[in-house]
């Protein structure tokens, strides 16, 4: 499998802590440490197969953010858990849309070269992420 697809295969009890650690270590290794934890708890004992792929993209912004404008602020994971994170601040020209159907704001931040962009969909309600997924 490795020779044909560059892939690995292994067997494991997916419901135990060792498998959880192994999966997270695999993801951390294959993203050069950019993603440290994919899973926070072992998989269900009903799980029979896991296919993993890990990718990260390091692009340069079309309009760079200045590190001096970075500041700490509260961010709410899934609208409920408050964490302190670095926030970037700057003035740029970017695509923006207000989507009343999903009660969200959408901004498109271009990367250098303008071939790629990061599109962010932000629910207006702090607990609106679940509604967006539906």
Buried (B, 14 or more C-beta within 10 A) or exposed (E): EEEEEEEEEEEEEBBEEEBBEBBBEBBBEBBEEEBEEBBEEBBEEEEEEEEEEBEEEEBEBBEEBEEEEEEEEEEEEEEEEEEEEEEEEEEEEBEEEEEEEBEBBBBEBBBEEEEEBEEEBEBEEEEBBEEBEE
